[in-house]
């Protein structure tokens, strides 16, 4: 473990980072490149977000199989080992597909991400860290028995299981990736101790095709799966309105003790794989909203994970640097210039200098749900469908809470 100095009067903020985290990379031409993580950490460093006494930079060792198997089937973990060690594909388990091609050290790289999220979650719960960020994490599509959607092991699921084993009674997981957080939902479908909330582009237009408002949890856990499928083309105003109309109310009603959030930034208008129209400014506002909610509901116990995001040069490093800034209580003003040293890196490596500022020039304003329901709005109809489906099970009034 490396530290940037002695923490002050409150626990440090834990940021998972070491060059070994770059091992999770499906190869040239694949959208899930480790450059997303590398460039983010370079930008965060140039912005001065990491060099403070109360920011603790920590690496991660690969998680042992027994820990991974708290979520994943032993036979699947064995298949990942074979893929990593011998290049053995197993299409029935999602290994060797175009989404999840086999690569050397696949197991070790994915297991390292898992351990980073687990260590972060336990550090927050035990009071050794105020918040924690693992931008290499958030691999929310991995299923107990299969890789899916660029995700080998479900680090969020394993981290939440570790929190439950440590005595946490109620964990809320909030996912703002453009894709439905289907793997985390599947792991905890029947577990009333875990609230999973996903705000995403409708499955009618986007992988994985799930996340409908009617998906509300299994027997004995009704109301603990919350899904807001938004129409393609939704921008800042609608996206933030949906978050505000659903997320705070359900997390408060659930009385979450810990908040785990997934910040895939592929809802951005420039993302090549999705069809939402959110800006970096909107994503920054969402991160701030979730940070504040963690302090309000969960005593500040907040673990923030990365996820998707494939506009590698223009979007991901800025969005996740804003997340790190918010988590470390040093939010980056949107009008901040992107440091020249970072832009020079982009010019030298890619022949491009990237955005000049930490903003897209948008004002992330929205009308709160209390302003009234508009039945002619596709976004409002999606929000209302979710509220009608799940609010009563949580003791909430779909029209007024």
N, C-alpha and C positions, 0 to 999 in steps of 0.2 A: 504494500500500500504506500502510495506517495501522497504527500500533503503539501498544500501551498502555504503552510504555516499553522500556527496555533489558532484554534477557534476562539472567538470572543465569548461573550456572556451567554449566547445561545448556541445550540448545536450547529455544526457546519452544514452546508448544503453539499450533498454528495453528487458528483458528476462522474459517470463511468466513462473512462477513456484510457486507452493505451493503444499503441500501434497494432497489437494482436487482435483488436476488435475489427480490424479491416479484413480478417480472413473470411468473413461471410460475404462471398462474392461469386455469382454464378458464371462469371466469365465475360469475355469481350462481347459487346453487343446486347447483353441482357440488361433489362431495365434496373434490376436490383444490383447495382454496382456499389462497391464499398466507397467509391468516390463521394457518395452522398454524405457519409459519415466523416470522411477525411476533410472535405472542403468545409463542412460545418464547423469542425473543431478548429480548423485554421482561421476561419472568419471570427469565431467566438474569441479565439486568442488575440487576434488583431484588434478586436473591439475592447479588450481588457476585461473580459468577463470571467476569466479563469484565474487570474493572478491576484487573489485576495486571500487574507488569512482565514476567512470563513467559508472558502470554497475548497472542498477536498476532492482532488482528482484520484480516482481509484481504478486499477485494472481489474481483471477478472480471470480466474482459472476456469477451465471447462467443468461443468457440473457433472457429478458422478451419475451413472446410469440410474441408481436407486432414486435419486431426486427427480430426474426426468420422468421416471416411471410412476410418479405420483399423478401424472396426467396422461402419459403415453403408454400404449401397450408394449410389454417387453418384446414381443415379436417384431413390432415396428422399430424399436430402438436397435434391435439386432440387425434389421434390414438396413438401417442408416449406417451402422458400422461396416456392413459388407459393401455398401456403396462407396463409403469413404476409403476403405482399405483396398478394395479390389475392383472398383468401378462397376460393381454389379447393379444393374437396373432392376427395379421392381415396380412395374407400372401399376400393379394392383394397389400399391401403397404410395403412388404418386412420385416415385423416385425414378428419374430419367425421362420425365416429360419435358415439353418445351418450357413450361413454367418453372419446373424444379429439376433442371438437369443435374446429373451427378457431377461432383467435383472433388478433387483430393482434399482430405481433411474436412469434409462436409460435417461429419459428426462433431469434431472438435470445435469448429467454428460456431456451429449452432449451439452446442453445449456451453460455450463461453458466454454467448448472449444470455442464455438462461440463467447462469450463475450470477451475471451482472445484475439482472432484474431481481433475482431472489435476494441477493445480498443487500441491494438497495431497499427492498421492501422491509426486510427485517431490521435494517439500521433505522429506518423511519419509525417503525412500530416500537422499537426498544429505546427510542429517544437519543440514539447516537447520531442521527441526522435530522434536520428539520424537514427538508425536502430532498428528493433524489431524482436525477435525470439519467436515463439510459437511452440515448437516441438510436443506438443500434438495435434496441428492442422493439416491442410492439408487433411481433410476428403473429398476427391475430388469426390467420386462416388455418394454421396447422391443426389437424384433427388428431384425436387420440391414436388413430391407427394409420394416418396417412399425411404426407406432405401435401400442401395445397397453396396455390396463389403466392409463390415465392417464399413460403414459410415452411421450415423443416420441423422445428420444435416451437411449441407455443409458450414462449417465455412469460407472457402475462398470466397464462393459466397456471403455470408452475409457481410463479411468485404469489399468486392469490392463494393457492393451496398451502404454500408455506406460511402465509399469514394466518390462515385458519388453524393450521397445526400449532402455531405459536399462541393461540388463544383468542384471536380476533373473532368476534361474533358476527360482524356485519361489514362486508367490503363492497364498495360501489366501484364499478368499472365503467368509465365513460369513454366512448370511441368516436372520434370526429373524422376519421379516415373517410375518403369518398366511397370506399368499399365496405360492405356490411362486415361487422366483427363476428363472423359466423363461428369461428373456432372457439372463441372464448364463450360465446353463448351456448354452444353445444356442450362444452365441458361442465357448465354450471346450470344447465337447463332445469334440473330437478333439485337444485340446492337453494333453499330459501335464505341462506346466509349471504348469498352473493347477488347483487343487483347488476345486471349488464344493460347498458344503455348505448345504443348505436344510432348516430345521425349520419345518414349516408345517401348517396344517389340511389334511386329506385333500382331494385333488382330486375325490373323489366328491361332495363337498358344496360346493366353493368354486372360483371362478375361480383359475387358468386350466385346471383339470382335469388337470394333469400333476403330476410330482414323486413318482412311485411309487418304492418301494424298489428295484425292478428297473432303474431308470434309473441306470446306473453309469459311463457314459462310452463314447466311441467306440473304434474300433479303434486300438490303440496307446496308448490313454489309459484303459484299464480301471481302475476304482477311483477315478478322479478326479472323478466326480460322485457325491455322497452325498445321499440324500434320506430324510427322516424325516417321513412323512405321519401326522399325529396325528388321532385321532378328534375330531369336534366335541364341544365341552363340556369339553375338557381344561383343567384349571386349573393353578395354580402348581406343585403337587407333581409332576404328571405332565410338565408342560412342562419344568421345570428338570431333572427326572430324565432326560428324553430328551436335552436338551442335554449334560448331564454324561456320559451313557452313550456318546455318539457323538463330539461335537465335539473335546474335548481329545485323544482317542486318535488320530483321523485326522489332525488338524493336526500332532501330534507325529510321527507316522509319516511324514508327507509332508515333514518338515523345512522348513517354510515359512520363507522369509526376510522376508516382509512379510505382515501380516494386514490384509485389507480386510473390514469388517463392515457389514452393512445392518441398521438398527434400526427398521424399520417397527413402530409400536406398535399396530397394529390387532389384535393378539392379545388386547387388553384386553377384559374382560367387557362394557364399555359400548360397544364399537365397533359402529356400526350396520350394518356390511357383513360381519361375520364371526361365528363361533360358538364361539370359544375363550373361556376364562374366566380369563385371566391378569390379575394386578393390576399397578399401577405398581410395587409392591414387588418382584414377580417380575421385571419388566423391568429394574429397577435392579440386581437380583442378576445377571441375564444380562449386562448391560453390564460389571459388575465382573469377572465370570468371563472375559469376552473380553479385557478390559484386562490381567488377570493372565496370560492365555495368551499375549498378544503379548509381554509382558516375558519369559516363560519360554522361548518358542520362537523368536521373531523379533527378539530384541534390543530389544524395545519399539517396533518399527516398526509403527504401527497407524494406519489411516485408517478413521474411523467415519462412516458415511453415514446419512441419514434414511430415508425410504421412505413406506410407507402410515401410516394412522392418521387416523381420521375423527371421533373424539369430540373435537372441536376445542377446546372450552372446558375440559372436565373432565379430559382425559387427556393429550393430545399435549404441551402445554407442560410439564407436570410430568415426563413420561417423558423427554423430550429434554433438559430442564434437568438431570435426574439424569445423563444421558449426558455432557453438557458438563462437569458437576462431576467425574465420574470421569476423563474425559480430561484435565482440567486439574489433576488431583491435589488437588482440593478437593471431595471427595464431600459432597453435601448430606445430613445426617442425616435419616432418614425422618420423624422427629417435628417437623421444622422447620415453623413456621407459614408459610403463603403470605404474602408481604409485603402489607401493607395497601394500598400504592400500586397494586399489581397488581390486587388485588380491586376497588379503586375503579375502575380502568380497565374491568374487566368489567361492573361495575354501570352505569357511565355509557354504555358502548357497547352492551351486550346486555341490560341489565336484570336481570342475574344476577351473583352474586358468586363463584361457583365454589367449589371445594373449599377448606377452611380450612387443610389441612396438606399436606405433600409426600408423604404416605403414604395408602394405602387401608386402613391398619390391619391389614394381613395380615403374617404371619410367613412369608417365602418359604422354608420348609423342605421338604426332599425326602429320600427314601431313595436312596442311590447304588446304581448297578447291582450293585456288589459285595455288596449285601445280599441278592441272590438274585432270580431270575426268577420272576414269577408268571404262569403260563400262562392264568389266568382274567382277567387284566387286558388290556383292549383296548390301553392304552398300552404295556404291556410287550410285547405281541405285535408292535406296530408297531416298537418299538425293536429287538426281536430280528430281525425281517425285514430291517431295514437292516443290522444287524451281519453277518448271514449273507450278505447280498448283496454287501457291499463290503469287509469287513474282510480276508478272505483275499487279495484283490488288493493290499492295502497291507501284507501281511506280518504281519497281526494275527490273533490267535485270537479268533473270534467269541464264545467262551464265557468267556474269562478276561481278555482285555486291556481 
